[in-house]
Amino acid sequence: MTKEWDVVIIGGGLSGLIAANYLAHKRLSVLVMEKANQIGGRAATKIVDHQYFNLGPHALYKTGPAKGILEELGVQLKGKSPNLGGSLIEDDKQYLAPFTPLGVLTTRLFHWKERIEWVGVLMKLKRVDSAHLHEQSFKVWVEKVATSKNVQNLLFLLGRLATYCNKPEMTSAKVIIGHLKHVMRGVIYIDGGWQTIIDQLYQKAVANGVEFQTSTVVKQIDQVHQDKIQLLTTNNDRIIGKYVVYSASPMKLSQLVGDRVWLPAFLRQCEPVKGATLDVALRELPNPKNLFSLGFTTPIYYSVHSPYAKLSDSANSAILHVFKYLEPDQVVDSRSTRVELEDFLERVQPGWREKVITARFLPHIIVNQRLPMVGDKLSHKMGILNLLLAGDWADPDSILSDGAAASGKRVAEEIIRMEKRSLHGNNERGLHAI
Ligand SMILES: Cc1cc2nc3c(=O)[nH]c(=O)nc-3n(C[C@H](O)[C@H](O)[C@H](O)COP(=O)(O)OP(=O)(O)OC[C@H]3O[C@@H](n4cnc5c(N)ncnc54)[C@H](O)[C@@H]3O)c2cc1C
């Protein structure tokens, strides 16, 4: 017999779990279907040799929507904020980063006129209302506010650092600057890795009656009745949901619903944000003072996360990430990219190879499912009634965990609203307030 649920959520990542938690507070039956053999998606943490590896560098934005939503759901977020400062690397030179007052005053990256321009730009960044920048690219905005090439390059670097997006001429100034403003107010590295967030969301959902099916791949979505959506899995199981939340890849949705179902155009045009990451655990740091460096014009990031978050069972281990920001459609040669990241690490931590406990290299991973483009129009109307969209790609104003969390909460609220409306009609059972 085909089992029926009020809500079926496709995808057990951050957005799916957040939606499940908000829905779990109501008298709705909720099933989460996850393709992998464990939940968490891109927020999962892998433990290798007692070292905790997030999937590349993961920072939670202190004033972004995700933190507030997680706290509202009762998730404990333990960890510390990394220090500002660090260095910028260009060719064979290393400069103090002008991210602190001392850095601004003393960095050899800038001459005095540029220092003044940089301070002015930082003030503009703080004051600008990003909501009005929808029709402008980040590049156009940067070239409007800064004349010095060095200051412009520093803004491009900050945009990459904040959003992982490496295409300023295509990306929306609204999203990049909105996000950058959150990043400038501070980030947190999480003790135990982001898995601790996932685990808490999972436990709370289960305690409130949500059911989970892992190793379950949904391969087809069909509307079989006005308030019934049928999901077919690769094991040929059939599951019915009154509402379905889709939180997997936007590019794959058209394959699941078939050609005849109308989907909003943005879903077919989504371009993912990608990167290459080298995640490394060292017995100790050869150069303990060098915790954070960025390529100035080369799109490379290096940061040691373990001084600010417990990411190992051993007190001395250092967990660090070296990351390359990729452009959309960039062809990646895995070997040369690995060499590039290892060479960068050699530059900032000479002799690191002698200290390796374990390392993982992922040459081509999706960081965010949608590059936020200028003039993007995200529509949630589609050819299947009661099919709702969540994920780091499904929010018009935010991306990364902020987009995942905001969209997860939004779809849950939408379902609760629709359900209340339909219950008003037949008034069979009541909904509890959260
Ligand atoms: C290298 C890297 C660095 C990052 N750094 C940061 C950072 O510093 N700050 C930040 O906020 N965010 C960061 N992120 C992004 C953050 O991890 C993601 O935005 C967030 O985890 C996405 O959650 P999601 O639920 O939208 O998607 P996912 O986590 O991708 O969840 C979707 C789930 O759907 C499942 N699925 C797919 N297809 C099917 C199917 N057919 N049937 C059933 N299940 C299916 C997948 O297995 C997956 O578990 C980073 C990501 C990466 C990769």
The ligand as an SDF file (V2000), in Angstrom:
LIG
                    3D

 53 58  0  0  0  0  0  0  0  0999 V2000
   33.2560   24.0550    0.3250 C   0  0  0  0  0  0  0  0  0  0  0  0
   32.0220   24.6480    0.9160 C   0  0  0  0  0  0  0  0  0  0  0  0
   32.1320   25.7230    1.7530 C   0  0  0  0  0  0  0  0  0  0  0  0
   30.9800   26.3060    2.3080 C   0  0  0  0  0  0  0  0  0  0  0  0
   31.1220   27.3310    3.1800 N   0  0  0  0  0  0  0  0  0  0  0  0
   30.0430   27.8870    3.7320 C   0  0  0  0  0  0  0  0  0  0  0  0
   30.1830   28.9260    4.6930 C   0  0  0  0  0  0  0  0  0  0  0  0
   31.2830   29.3180    5.0600 O   0  0  0  0  0  0  0  0  0  0  0  0
   29.0490   29.4590    5.2040 N   0  0  0  0  0  0  0  0  0  0  0  0
   27.8090   29.0540    4.8320 C   0  0  0  0  0  0  0  0  0  0  0  0
   26.8310   29.5860    5.3130 O   0  0  0  0  0  0  0  0  0  0  0  0
   27.6510   28.0760    3.9300 N   0  0  0  0  0  0  0  0  0  0  0  0
   28.7370   27.4840    3.3790 C   0  0  0  0  0  0  0  0  0  0  0  0
   28.5970   26.4680    2.4730 N   0  0  0  0  0  0  0  0  0  0  0  0
   27.2640   26.1820    1.9410 C   0  0  0  0  0  0  0  0  0  0  0  0
   26.3820   25.3480    2.8490 C   0  0  0  0  0  0  0  0  0  0  0  0
   27.0400   24.1410    3.2010 O   0  0  0  0  0  0  0  0  0  0  0  0
   25.1360   25.0220    2.0310 C   0  0  0  0  0  0  0  0  0  0  0  0
   24.5630   26.2230    1.5730 O   0  0  0  0  0  0  0  0  0  0  0  0
   24.0600   24.2870    2.8260 C   0  0  0  0  0  0  0  0  0  0  0  0
   24.6070   23.2160    3.5380 O   0  0  0  0  0  0  0  0  0  0  0  0
   23.0430   23.7990    1.7930 C   0  0  0  0  0  0  0  0  0  0  0  0
   21.9680   23.1550    2.3950 O   0  0  0  0  0  0  0  0  0  0  0  0
   20.7580   22.6770    1.4570 P   0  0  0  0  0  0  0  0  0  0  0  0
   19.7890   21.9890    2.3130 O   0  0  0  0  0  0  0  0  0  0  0  0
   20.2990   23.8100    0.6300 O   0  0  0  0  0  0  0  0  0  0  0  0
   21.4020   21.6610    0.4010 O   0  0  0  0  0  0  0  0  0  0  0  0
   22.1900   20.2160    0.5930 P   0  0  0  0  0  0  0  0  0  0  0  0
   22.9970   20.3130    1.8160 O   0  0  0  0  0  0  0  0  0  0  0  0
   22.8300   20.0250   -0.6930 O   0  0  0  0  0  0  0  0  0  0  0  0
   20.9750   19.2420    0.8090 O   0  0  0  0  0  0  0  0  0  0  0  0
   20.2470   18.6560   -0.2320 C   0  0  0  0  0  0  0  0  0  0  0  0
   20.1090   17.1690    0.0700 C   0  0  0  0  0  0  0  0  0  0  0  0
   19.2840   16.5600   -0.9360 O   0  0  0  0  0  0  0  0  0  0  0  0
   19.7550   15.2540   -1.1590 C   0  0  0  0  0  0  0  0  0  0  0  0
   19.2410   14.8190   -2.4660 N   0  0  0  0  0  0  0  0  0  0  0  0
   19.6550   15.2220   -3.6830 C   0  0  0  0  0  0  0  0  0  0  0  0
   18.9140   14.6260   -4.6520 N   0  0  0  0  0  0  0  0  0  0  0  0
   18.0220   13.8280   -4.0140 C   0  0  0  0  0  0  0  0  0  0  0  0
   16.9960   12.9460   -4.4700 C   0  0  0  0  0  0  0  0  0  0  0  0
   16.7170   12.7960   -5.7680 N   0  0  0  0  0  0  0  0  0  0  0  0
   16.2710   12.2620   -3.5370 N   0  0  0  0  0  0  0  0  0  0  0  0
   16.5210   12.4150   -2.2060 C   0  0  0  0  0  0  0  0  0  0  0  0
   17.4790   13.2520   -1.7360 N   0  0  0  0  0  0  0  0  0  0  0  0
   18.2230   13.9490   -2.6240 C   0  0  0  0  0  0  0  0  0  0  0  0
   21.2680   15.4070   -1.1240 C   0  0  0  0  0  0  0  0  0  0  0  0
   21.9220   14.1920   -0.8720 O   0  0  0  0  0  0  0  0  0  0  0  0
   21.4440   16.4280    0.0270 C   0  0  0  0  0  0  0  0  0  0  0  0
   21.6660   15.8000    1.2720 O   0  0  0  0  0  0  0  0  0  0  0  0
   29.7150   25.8250    1.9550 C   0  0  0  0  0  0  0  0  0  0  0  0
   29.6020   24.7110    1.1170 C   0  0  0  0  0  0  0  0  0  0  0  0
   30.7370   24.1060    0.6100 C   0  0  0  0  0  0  0  0  0  0  0  0
   30.6010   22.9080   -0.2760 C   0  0  0  0  0  0  0  0  0  0  0  0
  1  2  1  0
  2  3  1  0
  2 52  2  0
  3  4  2  0
  4  5  1  0
  4 50  1  0
  5  6  2  0
  6  7  1  0
  6 13  1  0
  7  8  2  0
  7  9  1  0
  9 10  1  0
 10 11  2  0
 10 12  1  0
 12 13  2  0
 13 14  1  0
 14 15  1  0
 14 50  1  0
 15 16  1  0
 16 17  1  0
 16 18  1  0
 18 19  1  0
 18 20  1  0
 20 21  1  0
 20 22  1  0
 22 23  1  0
 23 24  1  0
 24 25  2  0
 24 26  1  0
 24 27  1  0
 27 28  1  0
 28 29  2  0
 28 30  1  0
 28 31  1  0
 31 32  1  0
 32 33  1  0
 33 34  1  0
 33 48  1  0
 34 35  1  0
 35 36  1  0
 35 46  1  0
 36 37  1  0
 36 45  1  0
 37 38  2  0
 38 39  1  0
 39 40  1  0
 39 45  2  0
 40 41  1  0
 40 42  2  0
 42 43  1  0
 43 44  2  0
 44 45  1  0
 46 47  1  0
 46 48  1  0
 48 49  1  0
 50 51  2  0
 51 52  1  0
 52 53  1  0
M  END
$$$$
